[in-house]
């Protein structure tokens, strides 16, 4: 039922599974919902995964430093579904570049180690995303279309459901002793806030998108202590 009533393509194959009682035209209530099998003709996910690792030892002021760089990148080329009903009618929907399926997701990690110390810098990147084009409202007055302006004059506006590129940085430093391991750092170093969107367009709580990979906690400090009492290395 949700796919029929909420379909942005306007041709959901599930609508044919809903039958109404039309004996009273003023109250066409749902009479039958056929929940039997329907063929999902195709669900496609295509992309490119790139993994790059670099390790080397560099010397500064006659001291050796071990340098490690790891890059994990994912490029989404296609994410789509195709449904076909019993009459052969098709409903195709694509998701790449939209919420939950950004064109690029990248995670990089840079580590520098010297003797018993290690400093690490991690960056996560999500490329910009947009609404499904079928769900983007035309510009119009708040009275006619939008629920975000708060006025009813001629100010043009529309519900907002897109966001720019997103970067998140983490920093940590550890000491590895024979018995003790001490470390700490900061997650979301720049206190990057999640994007702000209209909750009527994208799944959100208080205009904050949830479930799409954005940090909801803000800057967080942490400290870890570990002790090795023997019995293993």
N, C-alpha and C positions, 0 to 999 in steps of 0.2 A: 504494500500500500504506500509506503514511504517513497519507493522508487517511482511509482506512478504519479503521485501528487507533487513530489519534489523534483521531478526530472527537469534538468535544464535543457536537455535536447528537445523536449516536447513530444517525443514519440516513444515513450517507454513501452516495451512489449508486455509489461505486467498489467497495463490498464485493461487489456482484454480479459484478464482473469477476474475482474471485478464486475459483478452484475447487480443492477439496482431493481428494486420493485417500483415500477412506474404506474401502478394502479392509482396512485394519488400523485399527479404531476407536481403538485405544490410541495410534496415531501418525498422525493425520490431516494429513499433510504437504501443502504447497501443490503442486498439480499443474500448473495453468495460470493464467497472468496475462494477461488480455486487455487489451493496451495500445492498442487501436484508438480511434478518435475517439469522444468523448462530448461532447454539446452543453453548453456553458456558456450557459445560457439568458439570464442577465443578470448583469452586474457594474455596480453603480451607485455613483457618487460625486457627492454633492450637497453644496453648501455656499455660503457667502457670503464674498467677498473684499472687504475694505475698505482703501482706500489714501487716506490724508489727508496733505497737505503744507501747511505754514505757513511763510511767509517774511516777515520784516519787519525794520525797522531801529529799534532803541530807543536812546534817548539817556540816558546816565548820567554825571553830573558833566561835562556838556557834551562828552561823547565818544560817537561813534556806534558801536553794536554791531549787527552783522548776526545775527539770530536765525533759525534754521531748525529746524523740527520735522517729522519724518517718522514716520508710523505705518502699519504694514502688519499687518493682522489677518486671520486666516482662521478661519471658523466652520464646523465640520463638522456637517452636518445628517444625512447618511446615507453609510454605506460598507458595502456588502453584496454578497454573491454568491448566486446561485441556480443550482443544477445540477439537471438533469432526466435520469433514465436512460431506457433504451429502453422501460421499462414505464410511464413517466409519473410515477414516484416523484420527489418533490422534496426537495432538501436546501438550506435557506436558512440563511445565517449572517450576522450583523451585527457590525460592528467599531467603530462610532463610540463614543467615550468609553473605548476600550480601548487597550492598549499599541500605539504607533505611529500611533494615530488620535485624539489628544486633541480634545475639543470646541473648544478655543481654542488657537491659536498666535499670538503677537503679538510684533512686533519694533518698537521705538521708537528713534529716533535724535534727539538734541538737540545742535545745534552752535551755538557762539557764536564769532564772528569779529571781531577788532579789528586793523586794519592788517594786519600780516603774520602774525598769530598766530591759531590756531584751537584751541578746546577742544571735545571731543566726548564725549558720554555716551550709551552704547547699553545698552538693556535688552531681554532676550529672556524671554518668558514661555510656559510650557507648562502648560495646566490639568491638574488631577488626572486620573488614569486608574485603571481597575479591570480586574480579570480578566474574562474571559468568564464570565457568571453560571453557565453550565453547568460551569465548571471550578473553582468555589469550593468548597472542602471544608467540610463541617459541622464544628462544634466537637466535639472528642472527645479521648480520651486519646492520648498519644504512642504508646503501644503499638498502639492500634487503627488510628489514622489518620495522624497527623502524623510527619514526620521532622525536625522542627525543635526539639522541646522538649528532647530528650536525657535524658528520664526516662521511667519506665514507671508512675508512680503516677497519681493521679486528676486531675492538673493538666490543665486544658482548654486546648487550643491548636489551631492549624491552620497550614498552609503560607501564607506571606504573599506576596501578589502584587498589591499596589496601592500608590499613592503620592499625595502631596498636590501642590498647586500648586508650580511650580518657577520661580524667578527667577534670572537671570544678568545681571551688570552688567559693562560694559567702560568704561574711561576712557582717553582719549588727549589729547595736546597736541602741536601742530606749529607750526614756524616756517617760513614760505615766503619765502626771500630771492630776489634776482635770480639767483643762481648756486646757492646751497645750500638744501636742504630738510632740516630736522632735526626728528625727532619721536620720541615714545616714549609708553609707557602701560602699562596693566595689563589683562590679560584675566582675567575671573572675579575681579573686584576683591574680593569678599567671601569668596573661597575656598570657594564653594558646592560641597558634595560631591554626587555623584549619589545617588539614593535607594538604599536597601538592600532587597533583595527575596530571595525564595527561588528559587534557580536551577532548581528542579524545576517551577516554575509559569511563569516568564518566561525568555526567552533571556538568559543572564547569565554572567559570569565572576567568580568569587569574590563572589557575591551582588551584583554590580554590573550593572545592565541595559545591554546594548550595542546600538547601532543604533537608538536611540529619540530621539536629540537631546540627551542629557544630557552635560555636560562631564565628561571623564574625566581631565583634566590638572591641575586645581586652578589656583591663582593663578599666572599667568605674566607676567613683565615682558619688555618688548621695546623696542628702540631702532632707528630707521631713519635712514639718511643717504643723500641723493641729490645728485648734482652735475650741473648742466647746463653742458656744454662748448660750447654754442652750436649753431647749425645748425637751430634751431627754437625755438618758444616753448613 
